[in-house]
Amino acid sequence: MNMNGAQALARTLADCGVEVCFANPGTSEMHFVAALDETPQMHAVLGLFEGVVTGAADGYGRLAGKPAATLLHLGPGLGNGLANLHNARRAHSPIVNVVGDHATYHKCYDPPLESDIDGMARAVSSWVYRCAHPSEVGRDAAEAVAAASRGVATLILPADVSWSRGGKPAAPNEPVPLETVSEQTIESTAAITRSGQKTVLLLGGTGLGQDGLAAASRVARATGVTLLAESYPARLRRGAGVPAVERLAYRANDALAQLGGTAQLVLAGARPPVAFFAYPDKASGLVPSSATVHTLAGNEGTDVVDALTRLAEMVAADIEPALAPASRPACPSGPLTARNWADVIGALLPENSIISDESLTSGMATLPAATAGAPAHDLLSNTGGAIGQGLPVATGAAIACPDRPVICLEADGSAMYTLSALWTQAREGLNVTTVVLNNQAYAVLRMELQLVGAQSGGERANDLMDLTRPPLDFVSLATGMGVPASRATTAEELAEEFEKALAEPGPHLIDAALTAQS
């Protein structure tokens, strides 16, 4: 079999279970593009911007539980995708990131697109490798897929290694098993939960799925510990029939209030909490000085669900989890505001939906309560804080789960970072309903201006957070990319358009015009 390196790469990825390649290729990747014609079991999805490609791979990995591939063009292509790879790294999402490079003999000429791909990749990857010979590309690809089980794996493919003959596909590597928590750790954690001191069990990662939450809820009911979830989980199961867990607040003062008086903080798939940013005269760490921090299960490579389940069996053998009751808010009426739009979503959210949440300030205070008793659903949040992930993550989630409705709740300013994801949704016919929370401002920056203690209210400062000159017409922007769109100015209109979008196949966008709160 006289393959080139690109053919060996595509065949190996497919044989290792990689079914989707999100791509924005260039000249150095053309042989891999051609190899996709010979690999029909791998679905190629075009994104018009690399941030869409990497964000979609993140969303796919969170739902599928296995990696998609990306295909990026040299260092600038990787650079365009870095923000959402940063988010994917924080989410521990499985991704095989394929980045083309110049031919090995061409790099010494310092051509215009030459850059430090390896250095950029290391900033957002848990594994980086550069292919050296076509005969080794298959082996390299199998190792990349195995490494992706722990997060972003980047494989750099020089153009001459891609086009040269001698490539050989490789069989999948044995998966790396998750580390099991020791019995001693389970026993010591059990003693902490029974101590009678105020104890917080902070959950993250896979601990926020149905099984992890059920085990944690049993522990809480038996011992009285307080359950909290990390602020921005990669995937959180919630809604009716699921144990409810409050998320640690974004604002540092609110998070400190949640953790106030804690004597023992137990981590299960989460990191010790820290403030999102530094603020003058405020501590960066959110762990109270009164608290001792313990790790039940780390957030990388550890079987968090198994640890929580064994802990529950030790301290709560006969206890059932507390499940959230079914309840929905009444559908509101009147002008749309930052206070009432979430009630529309909670009132109408379909069964087993997926929410890609980048609603930011518009949803921070209202969305969790409005959807707490809605039909069970998965929430995907912005794990790394780099905005512009909502639309791409929704795109990847819809490809991973074509039988489930995907709802993207998107802030207006953030939407503009990766708006071309709508084009990919239209091209692929994806069932994504996007609601743009249009308050015509970078409202999160207005909030941060106050939180950091900077002087506010000046004309220039306010102008940098204003999106009214000119106003963004999301209906025109969406329809221009093939996505049916409408505008809602009242709660009644949002409800009508949301129901209509859910009932029709393919993507839809609703421009939800928020008025000032009363």
Buried (B, 14 or more C-beta within 10 A) or exposed (E): EEBBBBBBBBBBBBBBEBBBBBBBBBEBBBBBBBBBEEBEEBBBBBBBBBBBBBBBBBBBBBBBEBBBBBBBBBBBBBBBBBBBBBBBBBBBBBBBBBBBBBBBEBEEEEEEBBBEBBEBBEEBBBBBBBBEBBBBBBBBBBBBBBBBBBBBBBBBBBBBBBBBEBBBBBEEBEEEEBBEBEEEBBEEBBEBBBEEBBBBBBBBBBBBBBBBBBBBBBBBBBBEBBBBBBBBBBBBBBBBBBBBBEBBBBBBEEBBEBBEEBBBBBBBBBBEBBBBEEBEEBBEEBBBEBBEBBBBBBBEBBBBBBBBBBBBBBBBEEBEBBBBEEEBBEBBEEBBBBBBBBBBBBBBBBEBBBBBBBBBBBBBBBBBEBBBBBBBBBBBBBBBBBBBBBBBBBBBBBBBBEEBBBBBBBBBBBBBBBBBBBBBBBBBEBBBBBBBBBBBBBBBEBBBBEBEEEEEEEEEBEEEBEBEEEEBBBBEBBBEBBBBBBBBBBBBBBBBBBBBBBEEEBBBBBBBBBEEEE
